[in-house]
């Protein structure tokens, strides 16, 4: 039985390692000298990869994300819920409603300070979009669960404070980025991480994955970056993070598949670096409001 379980892990790993080799080979092909067309080829490569791995409910496109008060910049890749929401095809881009978007991803060929600043600026534009949707099915179920808990505990339940997940952001650099190190972060830059750093950053050639995490507790909210040097498993780790972001930001009827269930030793890998950063806005939460009944 143990051998069969190890074989399943091995098969999952081999699949993503083969995909990584395929992505690297296609990305190196010189399709043209025009940088704009080359960029489109690079983005289409990632769109094809994501279409293969994402649940069919989610569609992959390109365009701008519009909230009620803010909009994103032109996005290389937009992952949105095409089953439950519409989009509007415009003359020069596609219009995505913020309620429908789960993830915005930027693709770059070669790492440079200029390219990274562009990714940070685009992530910040997405981060500034505040979701304003009403209660979801998950919220209503949680509301009823807390009402039952209030009756059992003999307290008055006065509702809950809901802070939505922000739209997820991600970045991919196919080559370079070996020099990225948290030791070089200034205090000023660390204060900006909450607003502009992508939720997942893949340095493909370097085999580096950086994941941004949040936690909301009774004592306050906190955020931190985790740096993983995964080598050949970097694409697997990145895909695992993306699928988790999409699931967390969606109402699920069935239990979603998390790749870590099939490659559990991926969870046991500790980050090589951790960078804590202050938050400029509240982390996602459902916080009940209780009041003790007068005896």
C-alpha positions, 0 to 999 in steps of 0.5 A, a space after each residue: 500500500 505504501 508503495 502504491 501511495 508513493 507511486 501516486 505522488 511520483 506520477 503527479 510530480 512527473 506530470 508537472 515536471 513534464 509540463 515544466 519542460 514543455 513550457 520551457 521549450 515552447 517559451 524558448 522558441 523564437 516565433 518573431 522579432 516583434 516584442 509585442 507578438 512574442 509577448 502574446 505568444 508567451 501569454 497564450 502559452 500560459 493560457 493554454 496551460 491554465 485551461 488544461 488544469 483549471 476546473 471547467 467552471 473557470 475561463 481564462 481570458 485577457 483584458 481589464 477587471 472593473 469594480 464599481 470604483 476602480 479598474 485594473 490595468 490591461 491584464 495578461 491573464 484573467 481567470 474568471 467564473 464564466 459559468 455564473 457571470 458574464 463578460 463584455 467584449 469591447 473594441 480593444 479589450 474584454 471587460 470583466 466584472 470584479 465579482 466574477 474574477 478569481 485571479 489576475 496573472 502577469 507573465 514576463 519572459 526575463 526578470 528585470 527591475 523594470 519588469 518587476 516594478 510593472 508587475 507590482 504596479 499591475 498587482 496594486 491596481 487589482 488590489 485596489 478593487 474592492 469586491 462588493 457582492 452580496 451574501 453568497 450561499 456559503 455566507 448564508 450557511 455560515 449565518 445559520 450555523 452561527 444562529 444555531 450556535 447562539 441558541 446552544 450557547 444562550 447568547 444573542 447573535 447580531 450578525 457577522 462582519 464579512 470581509 471578502 477575499 481580494 482578487 488573487 494576483 500572480 506573476 511568472 518570470 520565465 527566466 532570471 530572478 536568481 538575485 531576488 532576496 528578502 535580505 535586500 528589502 528595505 523597510 519602506 518596501 516591506 510596508 508596500 508588500 500588502 498593496 502590491 506584491 502578488 499572492 504567488 510569484 514563480 521564478 520559473 528558471 530559478 525554481 523559486 516560489 514566493 507565496 503571500 499569506 494572511 491570517 485573521 485572528 482575535 488578536 489582529 490580522 497579519 501577513 507574511 511572504 514565504 520563499 520556497 526553492 523547489 527546483 523541478 517542483 516549482 511549477 507544481 507548487 505554483 499550480 497548487 497555490 493558484 488552485 487554492 486561491 481560486 477555491 478560496 474565492 469561490 462558493 463550492 458545492 463539492 469539496 475542491 481538490 487540493 494537490 497537496 492531498 496527493 503530494 503531501 510531502 509538499 506541505 512538509 517543505 519549510 520556507 527558506 525565508 519568511 518576511 512579515 509585513 504590516 497590513 494596510 487593510 483587513 484580511 478576509 474573515 467572517 466574524 460573528 457578533 455576539 452579545 451575552 444575554 441578560 440573566 
